[in-house]
Amino acid sequence: MNPGAPFHFSTVAHLEYPAGPVATDFDTLREGIATVPVESLFYHTTRIAVRHPRAQDLPANDFARWVGTALQDAETAERLAFAGAQPVLPLEELRASLLRILDDVGHRKEPEPASEAAAFHFVTARSVKVPLDLEATDPELICEAWPYVDHGAAFYHLIEARVFGPASDDLIEWLKANGGRRMAEVAEDVLGGGMPLQRLQREIGGRWRRALIPSRLVRGTEASETERRAHARAVVARFAGRLRKVPERQTP
Amino acid sequence: MNETTRALDPEAAPAPESPLALPIPAPGAMDGWLQHYETVVGPDTLRALEALAKRLKGHRIVMVNTTKTGGGVAEILHRLVVILNELGVPTTWEVMEGDDRFFGVTKKIHNALHGHVAPLTEEDRKVYDERTRIEAGKLALDGDLVLIHDPQPAALIGLRRRPGQRWVWRCHIDLSNRDPDTWEFLRPHVGGYDASIFSAIEFVPPLPIPTYLVPPSIDPFSAKNSEMEPEEVAAILDRYDLPQRGPWVTQISRFDRIKDPIGVIEAFRMIRARRKARLLLAGGGASDDPEGAEVLAEVRQRAEKSRDVTVLELPPGSDLEINALQRASTVVMQKSLREGFALTVSEALWKRRAVVASAVGGIPLQVLHERTGLLSRSIEGAAFQTIRLLDNAELRRELGHEGRAHVRDNFLHTREVRDYLAVFTSLLE
């Protein structure tokens, strides 16, 4: 992390492909979780957020849902759901948690294996990253740009880059290194809640704006009358723009 | 007005300098089809698409299939080609023609890949190879990346591939129950491609080439999916002499055995024995499906013996009618025995309809059981779930609401274009 360097927003598209293993029971699920690359674990747990950005609440991760529906083991499903609900947990730790839960299943009665049609196919994904021609040189500009980045970009900078790097794309680390410690804390706090992406992005944006009010007030008192009027006009114009055009996604 | 606001309003005057001004790039050439999408997916998604498309600057794409009308693939291509061009990725669409014999063979291949075994004869193989050879010379396949859709034109690669080109096979069929002999016939062709694309992981056979997963998608602004006034819906029902009073249970699908229209009638007879309702089976054939007329006759015969069952044969291009019929439905069924992806499900979910569908092919990706719709695995199951929905307006409303959100996030053209751009980029850079 190079303090002072601008933050460049990027978005990503995800190339999804088969990871190899196919599970039909607890043993093969355990074997798959033990051997697949961490990117596949990330896909089946954390990437759920990208697949359901506008959901009212996030579905449980893929492992939990499959164990609940195909293997009909509600208890194990609950435990897997809880283990997979921490977006920035180191992935080897996640793997170990999932395996511990599946090891416990061995002490209970083994359910019937799922049919081939209901088998669990491990998927993995890699990201194709593209710059958004949007850069910010200080935390306030990050706050201003935030509503204009897509869900993919928000997920990438808040979660994916934090887990896989590069560090220069990790927005929280950038904020910490560039005078935005409070904003970084807000983002970390909200991230821990496991919200769907759209709500998470709005929640973070709202709390960032509120966190910046004191510094904006100070700057306002130091600004000239012309500057203050220009700023007030901009706020009114932005509000009027919102009234004119309410995107459908706001009322799903 | 600051830079941010100005950039989102292309007609606005330049803004004064502001200490907080941050130039937000506005979506670019948004005067075409993509412009409509802004209200649904937001300008941020469109900006992301444009950024991805920029990476393909200078590359040309050619799409190839075997029909211009009928079926989900042609429908998708109609829009995707337009959208890719609007994004600045020059894309053309070539249709490989065929005669009745060729399409008879490709239908056999299609059915066999779905698991209905009808062995290919030596004569069939000759017809497939010869017709491909004849048609190959007529197609303009001079792009940097050629995307071949489905098995019908798969053999073109051996005849037309130029050095430096990337060829990708896009399979829309569920190959999990494929007939091994038929797949053996196709596999050498497919193995020569640079990559393959499947709609769902369950469909993927073992292949020696990279495989990507890209579900298909719908266009929310097409005549088939755009919003309609209740009066328009009523007028279309009138035109077909369909009573306004339902409740209507419908399945709108090609008349094809794998869509199980007879099973739908059976399920409806069970429903009708317990609840007052009407069934509508509507659909058409595709120009590359010679079996359609035979199945339709069978369905009509069966329907004549059942109360409150209407069978409608819709000509190609009946998109508005399909839109209206789905909107008039209380429950939309998709009781397929096998499926590619079944985009009719996404169409119904987009219209906030309550859906009962079989857990086959790509349907479970669209219908998340008890969240966006209800899945069934038998005739009795389809009847049971339909009755649940007929009886419970609140459940229909909740499923419809989540179903629409799920389609918006995962099954609109913007998402498919984004996936394609990622695949193209990874192969061309």
Interface residues (C-beta under 8 A of the other chain):
Chain A: T11 A13 H14 L15 E16 Y17 P18 R51 H52 P53 R54 A55 Q56 P59 T69 E116 A117 A119 H121 V123 V128 V130 P131 L132 D133 L134 A136 E140 L141 E144 A145 P147 Y148 V149 D150 H151 G152 A153 R219 E227 A230 H231 R233 A234 A237 R238 G241 K245 P247 E248 R249 P252
Chain B: M1 N2 T4 T5 L8 D9 A15 P16 S18 P19 L20 L22 I24 P25 E38 T39 V40 V41 G42 P43 D44 T45 R47 A48 A51 L52 K54 R55 S176 I201 E202 V204 P210 T211 Y212 L213 V214 A359 V360 L368 H369 R371 H401 E402 R404 A405 H406 R408 D409 N410 R418 D419 L421 A422 V423 T425 S426
